[in-house]
Amino acid sequence: MSADPEWGPLKAPDLAVFETLAAEAWERLPEEFRALAQDVVIRVEDFPTDEVLDTMGIESPFDLLGLYNGVSLDKKSVSDVVRTPDMVFLYRRPMLDYWAGSEETLGHLVTHVLVHEIGHHFGLSDADMEAIEAAATET
């Protein structure tokens, strides 16, 4: 008998599984980071919209793993009129494609993209995002 798992009945993680992974990643983030980002809406979708791809000049929907949509805190003013909530989008199919060619766990990849996109909400540097991600690394 083979030690390999039975692959036949397995399916790609669906949107619900990704939502669970995102929620678990969120819970691992440092409490002060979560407190400051509590108003950011996190959405999981299969792909970015054509409008998003066109606006960003991206040809393939597989080239965008996540997106922050909003005005970063360092650019907001108390006199700004809020039109829509700040949102982070996590794109399932591009992440699955990336994950299939990497040696990362799917949970680590979701955490990485989530931290990176929320980092845009704060206007953080890549070094800041790496430190937050290290604090949220899966156990």
C-alpha positions in Angstrom: 0.0 0.0 0.0 1.2 3.5 -0.9 2.0 6.1 1.7 0.6 8.8 -0.6 -2.7 10.2 0.3 -5.8 9.3 -1.7 -6.0 12.3 -4.1 -9.0 11.2 -6.1 -11.7 12.6 -3.8 -9.8 15.8 -2.9 -11.0 19.2 -4.2 -9.4 22.7 -4.2 -10.3 24.7 -1.2 -13.5 26.7 -1.8 -14.3 30.3 -0.8 -15.6 29.1 2.6 -12.3 27.4 3.3 -10.4 30.6 2.3 -12.7 32.7 4.5 -11.8 30.4 7.4 -8.1 30.7 6.6 -8.4 34.5 6.5 -10.3 34.5 9.8 -7.6 32.3 11.4 -4.8 34.6 10.0 -6.7 37.6 11.3 -6.8 36.1 14.8 -3.0 35.5 14.8 -2.2 39.1 14.0 -1.0 41.2 16.9 -3.9 42.6 18.9 -2.9 46.2 18.5 -2.7 45.7 14.7 -6.2 44.2 14.7 -7.6 47.0 16.8 -6.4 49.6 14.4 -7.8 47.7 11.4 -11.1 46.7 13.0 -13.1 48.7 10.4 -11.4 47.1 7.4 -13.7 44.7 5.6 -12.1 41.5 4.4 -13.6 39.8 1.4 -12.6 36.6 -0.3 -13.4 36.3 -4.0 -12.4 34.0 -6.8 -10.8 36.7 -9.0 -10.4 40.5 -9.2 -13.0 42.2 -11.4 -12.2 43.2 -14.9 -12.5 46.8 -13.8 -9.8 46.3 -11.1 -7.5 44.6 -13.6 -8.0 47.4 -16.2 -7.5 50.1 -13.7 -4.2 48.5 -12.5 -3.0 47.6 -16.0 -2.9 43.9 -15.2 -3.6 41.5 -18.0 -4.0 38.2 -16.2 -6.4 37.8 -13.3 -3.8 35.3 -11.9 -1.3 38.1 -11.3 -3.2 39.7 -8.4 -3.4 37.8 -5.1 -4.9 40.5 -3.0 -5.9 44.2 -3.0 -6.5 47.0 -0.5 -9.2 49.3 -1.6 -9.5 52.5 0.4 -7.5 55.5 1.6 -4.6 54.6 3.9 -4.6 56.1 7.4 -1.6 58.2 6.7 -3.5 60.0 3.9 -6.9 60.3 5.6 -8.3 63.5 7.1 -11.0 64.0 9.7 -12.7 66.2 7.1 -12.8 63.4 4.5 -16.3 62.2 3.4 -16.4 58.4 3.8 -18.0 56.9 0.7 -17.2 53.2 1.1 -15.5 51.1 3.8 -11.8 50.3 3.5 -11.7 46.8 2.1 -9.1 44.0 1.6 -9.8 41.5 -1.1 -8.1 38.1 -1.1 -8.3 36.3 -4.5 -8.7 32.6 -4.1 -7.9 31.3 -7.6 -4.7 33.4 -8.1 -3.6 32.3 -4.6 -4.2 28.6 -5.4 -2.2 29.0 -8.6 0.7 30.7 -6.7 0.5 28.1 -3.9 0.6 25.2 -6.3 4.1 26.4 -7.5 5.5 27.2 -4.1 6.6 25.4 -1.0 4.5 27.5 1.3 1.6 26.3 3.2 -1.7 27.8 2.1 -2.3 29.3 5.5 1.1 31.1 5.4 0.3 32.5 1.9 -3.1 33.7 3.0 -1.5 35.3 6.1 1.2 36.9 4.0 -1.3 38.5 1.5 -3.7 39.6 4.3 -0.9 41.3 6.2 0.5 42.9 3.1 -2.9 44.3 2.1 -3.8 45.5 5.6 -0.4 47.1 5.7 -1.5 49.3 2.8 -4.3 50.5 5.0 -1.7 51.8 7.5 0.7 53.0 4.8 3.4 50.6 6.2 6.7 49.8 4.7 7.6 46.3 3.5 9.9 45.9 6.6 7.0 46.8 8.9 4.8 44.3 7.2 7.4 41.6 7.4 7.7 42.2 11.2 3.9 41.9 11.6 3.8 38.8 9.4 6.5 37.2 11.5 4.4 37.8 14.6 1.4 36.2 12.9 3.3 33.2 11.5 1.3 30.0 11.8 2.2 27.6 14.6 
